[in-house]
Amino acid sequence: MSPNPNLNNSMLLQVRDLRISFRVDKKNTTEAIKGISFDVPQNATVALVGESGSGKSVSSLAVMGLLPPETTLIEPGSSVLFNGRELLHLPIAERRKLCGKDIAMIFQEPMSSLNPVFTVGFQIGEVLRRHMGMSKREARARTLELLEEVGIPDPANKIDAYPSQMSGGQQQRVMIAMAIACEPKLLIADEPTTALDVTIQKQIMELIAALQKKHRMSVLFITHDLGLVGEIADRVIVMRHGEVREEGSATQVFGAPRDAYTRALLHCRPTLDSRPVRLPVIDDYLSGRSDPLAALPQRARGYAADDENLLVVDNLAKSFTLREGLFGKRVFHAVKDVSFTLPRGKTLGVVGESGSGKTTVGLTLLRLHRATGGSARFDGRDLFALSDREYAAYKRRIQIIFQNPYASLNPRFTVGQILLEPMRIHGIGEDDRERTNTVHALLERVGLPAQAFHRYPHEFSGGQRQRIAIARCLTMKPEILVCDESVSALDVSVQAQVLNLLQDLQDEYKLSYIFISHDLSVVRYIADRVMVMHHGSVVEMADSDELYRNPQHPYTRSLLGAIPRLA
């Protein structure tokens, strides 16, 4: 859809016929952006929506001038106008003055964007000193205000913390503080709330909306979270394979989508009022296998009285000793008196905000943290009381899928080596020939081609890397999988594929899951029982349907109330 040429005077950003290709080698290129055009009006929010590889992030990086010049080819007819200035022809020095002050960007992965050797206060202050001309004292005072605005707890202490000392959600909040520091005219937000829990997500969106209104700031919002788009966007642009599939007002796109791909995106995400046996994926709708209006078979969830408890956790506690000042120390109680059961073949969902202790519970159960107190009885034996030698036999039976598969997969190993290594260490299989056959069977089981055996992790998409991580866990033939935010960074269709895979594996192998997530819609879909954590303690626990239908604790009600819904 072509933008309206009569509205040019009110447009802050105008993209026209943008075509971008990348060099693959000396002879070949691949076309990432195929002649797209769109506008971002003044004082408005425009959402770019699409799956990974659709070209939405490449489009935003082109606006910022952050695409690698040695491999990027931008066609001569392409145009990106900001306030009437052609950005694609600006000298580097002028572009640098513009970007960071008048145009700012929030990146998706904060740990790769923040410098690990500088404190967060220094990094935010650097932006203020460079672009606003503030003194060190002024920059520090403004940095404290920004950290408080974006919801960082204890900003007076956190200002001197390093990125590695903060949770993933807190790191993203620091990136947001850095981006809004100079009150830019255009804020480009590339998946800015992916790592945030629902309450902080809502606060951040309210903060961006308030800043937008106060300073007449425009926002180009890139996301796969359709619920979030429905609440904040004035206009929506749906992209796929480098092309614009649909563009219109948020009301029109969500209320009466014209494109089949848009309709598919709207129906792939788990909802709070439905739990189908199998989540539909994009291809189901595009191929005509699914009707968006048809009722899907539903799955019942919940613990039963005769369930066989595989894991029984009583009064689990974990504390950390932190340095304070030059010689001082203080104790931080991350997990306090947590108790739960996990039956065979069932899923316990663990929800809560960043810093609630939910990931610490999972890591402590795997003895990646040493428990301060309590017990975890697996088949009648306390995992915390076992010696390292005795626990070795249980390592195979409890595995973890981490949030970021790229960080947990060795980039120097092929997929085959990644999957063979744990089998060799634990003596699974008679020889490498049998192990290789097992690996090929697992690759097929998780929906990856046989050719994946000889490829490296960077050659796969995020969803495929997560499948590799799941296959690696399955090589150990585990009984319990701890899924730590394992689908939170995936777009809706890939998320549906991974959730379907986890459910199929649970049905086939009777696996038990501890599913840690801040996405309450996903937890409601996959969990039989839900445990709500707040400041290290369990504030409520009930079967999934009961908790979502009739939450008892005010904190649970606040979490459910913060879930974004389509307008």
N, C-alpha and C positions, 0 to 999 in steps of 0.2 A: 504494500500500500504506500503510495507516495505522499509525503507530507504536504500540507496545504500551503502553496506559495504565498497566499495572501496574509499569512500570519508571521512572515519573516521578521517584522519589526519587534514582535514580542518574544522572539526566540533567543535564548541565551546561547544555545549550542545547536548548530545545524550540520548534520552529516549528510553528504550527498555522494551517491554512487561510489561508496568506499569498497575498494577491491584490494585484498591483501593476500599475497602468496608467500610461502616459505621455501627456501632452497633445501632440498633433501640431499642432493649431491651436486656435482659440477654440471650435470645435464638435466636433472629433474627437479620440478617444484610441485608443491601441493597447494591448492587454492583453499584458504581458510575462510575468507570473507568474499562473498560473490555479489558485489554491487548493491549493498544495502544503503538505505536512506532513512533517516529519522530526525526528529527535532526534540529538544528539551526546552520547553517554555520557561520564562522567568517565573520564579516563585511557584514551582510545581515539582511533583515527583513523577518520574517516568521509570517504569520497571522493565528491565530486560530479562525475559524468562526463557529458559530452555535447558536441555540436558548438557552434560559435559561434552565438549567438542562441538557445541552449536555455534561458537564464535562470539559469544557475548563478552567474555573476558578479553579476548583479542581486540574487540572493538573499543573497549574502555582503555586498554593499554595504548592503542593508537592515538586516542585523544590526549593521553598523558605523555606521549613520546617515549614510552618505555619498551618498545619492541626492539629486539637486537638488530642493529643496522646491518651487520654482516650477513644475516640470513633472511632479512625481511625485504620483500618487494611490494611497494605500494604503487598501484597503477597511476600514471600521470593525471588521469581524469578525476581522481578521487579528491574530495574536498572536506575539510573539517573546520568550520568557522566558529570562533568563540568571541562573542561581542563584536562580530564583524571582522575579526582578524583571522587570517588563514594560518592555522597552527602548523600545517604540514610543511610550510615554507619558512617558518621562523628560525633564526639562528639559535644555536644551542644555549647561549647565554641568556637570551630573552625568554626562551622556553623555560629555563630553570627559574627565572624570576617569577614567571606566571604560575608554574606548577608548584604547589606547596602553599602559596598564598591565595591566589584567586581560584585555582582549581586544586582540590585536594582529593586524596584517594585512601580508602580503607581497604587493606588487602585481606584475603581470606585466611592465610596462614601466618599468624603473628610471630611464631617462633623463628621463621625464616626471614621475617622483615625487621625484627628487633635485633639490635647488636648485643650479643651475649656478654660482652666485656664492659659495657657501660650500664649504669643504673637507669631505670626508667625515667627518673627525674631529670637526669642529664639529657636524655634523648628528646624528651618533650621540650625541655628548656632550649635545646639547640635550635629547634624550629622557631621558637619565639625570638631568640637572639638574632637569627639570620634574617628572618622575614619581617619582624616587627621592631627590630632595633632595641630590644629591651636589655637592661643591665642584668647581671646574674641574679641580683636580689629580686628585681621585678619579675624575672622569668620564673624563679622558684616560687614566689607567691602565687603567680598565675597558674603554675603547674599544680599546686595544691588545690586550687579552685577547680581545675579541670578534672583531677583525679576524683574529687568529691562528686562532681557533676555526673560522671560516668559510672558511679556506684562502686568505686574501689573502697573496700573496708580499711579503716585506719590509715588514711592517706599520709599522715605525718610520718609514719614509719615506712609505708610502702614506697614513698618517693625515693628512698635510698636503697630499695631492693633491686636485685638483678632479675632479668626476665625468667631465668631458670628457677627462681624462688617463688614464682607466682603460678597459679593454676592456668589452664588453657583459656578459660573464660576471662580471667583477670588480664591475661596478656592481650586478648582481643580488645578489652576495654581501654588498655593503654594505647593501642593503635588508634582507637576512635578518638581518644583525647588528643592525640598528636594531630589527627586530621582536622579536627574542628578548632584547633588552637588559634588559627589566624582568621576564623570566621569567613571561610571561602564563599565565593559566589556560586560555585558549582562543586558539590560533593559527590564523588563517584564512590559508591559503596559496593565492593565486590564480595558478596556473601558475608556481610559483616557480623551476622548473628548466628552463624553456623555452629560455633562452639559455645554459645551461651544458653543457659537454662531459660525457661519460659518467662519467669518474672523479670530477670535482668534484660532479656530480649525486649520485653514490653517497655521497660524503663528506657532502654536505648532508643527504641523507635519513638517514644514520646519525647525524648530529649532532642532527637534529630528534627522531629516535627516542630518542636518549640523554637529551635534555632532557625529553622527554615522560615517560620512565620515572623520571627523577630527581625531577621536580617535579610528577608526576601531572598533566601538561598534556594537554589535549585538542586535537586537530587536525582542522580542517575543510579537507580538501585538494581543491582544484579543479584539474582537469587533463583533457587529452585524451590523455595518454600512458598507455595501458592497461597497458603493461608495468610502469610505475612503480607504478600503483595495485595491481597484483597482488602487489607485494612489501611494501607498507607498510600497506594498508588493512585494518581489521577489518570494516567494513561499506561497501557500495558503493550509491550512489543514482544511477540513470541517468535523465537528464532529456532531454526533447526538446520544443521549442515551448512552453516554460513549464510543462510537466507532468512529473510523475514517472512514468516508464515501468516501472521495476523497482527494487526495493529488497531487499537481503538481505545475508547474510554474503559476504565476498569469495570464499570457497570455493564457495558456491552459485551466485553470479552468474557466475563464470568457468568453473565446472565443469559447471553445468547451467542455462544462462540460459533463462528462460521467454519473454522478449519477443523478437520478430523483430528489433527495432531493436538490442537488446543483442547478439544474435548477429551482426548486420551489422557493428557496431563492432569486434567481436573479430576479424573476418576481413579488414578493410580494410587493416590495417597490414602493411607488408613484414616478412617474417620472415627469419631467417638460414638456413633450410633449404629455401626455395622462391623461385623467381624466375619468376613467370608472365609470359607475353607481355604481358598487360594486367592491371593491378591492379583487382580488383572494387571498386565504390563502393557506398555505402549503398543507392541506388535499385535497384541490381542485385538485392539481396536482398529489399528490401521489395516490389518488383514481381514477384518470382518468377523473374527472368531468370537468377539464379545459385543454385546449391545449395551451401550452406556445406560439405557433405561431399564434393562432387564434386572430382576431380582436375583442376587447370587446366593447359593447355598451357604448357610451360616455354620460356624463352629462354636460349640459350647466350651467354656473354660471354668476352671476352679479346682480346688483341692477336694478330695473325697475322703470319707472317714476310713476307708480301708486302704488308702495309699501306703506304699512301703517307703518309709523315710530313708533316703540314701545318706543325707547329711543333716546333722543336728548341731546347731550352733547355740551355745549358752553363754550369755554375759561377756561377749567379745569386747575387748578394750584395746586401744592402741594410742600411745602417747609419744610425742616427739619432744626432745630437749633442744631448745633453740638458744643460740647465743644472743645476748643482749648487752650492748655496750662492749667495753674492753674485756672485762672479766665476768660479767654477769651471765646468768642463765635463767630461762623460764621454761616451764613445761606446757606444751600445747596438747590438749586432749582431743585428738582427731576423731576417735570412735569411743562411745561410752555405752557400755552395758547393752550390746546388741544381741538379740536372740531371735532365731528363726529356724524353720525346718525346710528341707528341700526333698520332696518325694522323687522317686525314679520316674522319668518320662514327663516331668512337669517343669514349668518355668516360673521362677520368682523374679518379678520385676523390682528393681531398686531405683527410686527416683528421688530427686532433691536438687537443690541449687549447687553451683560450684562451691566447693569447700564444705559440703554437708557430710563428707566422709564416705560416700558410696563407693568410690574407686578404692579408697584405703581398705574397706571391708574385703573387696575382691582380692587385692594384692596380699593382704594378710592371710587370707585363706590358702593362698598358694605359697605361703611362707616367703614371699618376696619382701615382706616386712615381718619383723618379729613381734608377735602379739605381746601386749603388756599384761593382759589378763583374759580369763575365760577359756572355753574349750570349743573344739570343732570335731565332733565324732563322726568319722566316715567309716561305715561298716563296723561300728562299735569301738573303733580305736581313735584316741584323741590325736589329731594331726600335730598339734603343738607340742605334745609330750614325746614324740618320736625323735630318735637320733637321726642325724643326717643319713646314715646308712639305712636305717629302717624306712625313712621317708622316701628314699629313692624308688621304692616299689610303688608308691602312691603318686609320684610325679606324672607317670603315664596316665593315670586315671582322672586327673584334674588338669585341664588345659585352659589357656586364655587367648581370646581374640582381642587384640588391641585396637584402639580407635584409628590410629594412622598406620595402615599396613605398609606404606612405603618406608616408614621409619623403623619398622620391626622386621623387614625383609632385607637380607644382606644383598646390597647392590652388586657385589662382586661374584655372587653365586647365580647360576642358572636356576630356573624353577626346579629342575630335576635334582640338583645338588641340595637345594633348600629342603626338599621333601625327603630325600634319602638320608640326610645327616642325622635327624633324630632317631630314625629307625636303626642306623648303625650304632649310635651311642647306647641305645637301650636293647640292642640285640634282637630286634624284631625281624623275623624272616631268616631263612636258612642261609641265604647268600644274596649277593647284589642282584642276581638275575631275578630271584623271587621278589626282592624289594622293588626293583624296577617295574615288574608286572603290577605290583600293588599300587605304585605311584600312578601308572597309566590308568588303572581302574579308578583311582580317586579323582584324577583330573577329569575323567569322563563323568564321574558322579557329581562333581561341582560345576559341570557345564563348560569346561575348557577343552580346546582341541588337543590332540596328541602332540602337535608341533610345539605347544607351550613348554614341553619338557626341556627344550634346548634354548629357550629364550630367557631374557633377563627381566627383573621386575619393572624397570623403567619403560619397557616396551608394551606395558599393559595399562588399561584405564584404571581408575580408582576402584570401580566395582569388581573388575577382574583381579586386581591385587588382593582385594578382600576375600575373594574366592580362593586364591592361593593360600592366604593365611588360614582359612577354614580347612583346606585340604591338609595343610601342615599339622594342624591339630588332630585331624582324623587319622594320620599315620600312627598315632600313639594309641588308637582305639580307646578314647577316653569315655568316661561315664558322666563327667560333669564338665561343661564348658562355661567359663566366665566370659561373657560378651561385654566388654567395656566400651560403650559408645560405638559399637562396631558398625552401625549404619548411619550415624548422625551426619557424616560429611558427604553422603551419597545423594544424588538427585533422585526424584521420586520413583522413576521407573526402575533404576538400578537398585534402589532401596527395596522395592517390591520384589525384585528377583532374588536378592540376598535373603529377605525374610521368608520367601517361599522355600528357598533352599534349606534354611535353618529348620523350618517346620517339617519339610520332607525328611530331613535327617533325624529329627526327633521322632517322627512317626515310625521310621524304619529301624533305628538303632535304640530307641527308648532313652535317648540322651536327656539329661537334666541340664537346664540352663539357669544361670544367674545373670539376668539381663539388666545391665546398668545403662541408664539413659536419662537425658533431660527431655526427650521427646515423648510427651505423655500419650499422644495418639498412637505411636508405635508400641509403647508399653501396653496400652489397653488391648491392642490387637494380639500380641504374642504372649502376654503373661497370664498365668492362672491365678497367682496371688501377687499383690503389690505391697511393697514396703516403702513407706515414705520417711526419708531422713532429713533432719534439720539440725545443724550445729553438732553433728556427731551422734545424735540420738534418734531412735525410732519414735516418731510421733503418732503413726497410725499404720496398721497392717490389716488387710482384709482381702477376700477374693476380689478379682478384678472388677467384675460387674457390680458388686456391692459397693466397692469404694468409689467408683466413678458415678454411680447412681445416687449414693447417699453418703458423701464424705462427712466425717465427724469432726475432725480437727480443723481449726481456722486456717492453719498453714496449708493443709491439703486443699481446702476450698480456694485459697488464694492462688495456688498452683494451677488448679483447673480453670479458674477464672481468667488466667493470663494466657491461655491457649489461643493463638490466633485463629480466626475463622474467616472463611470467605465472605466478602460483603454481599 
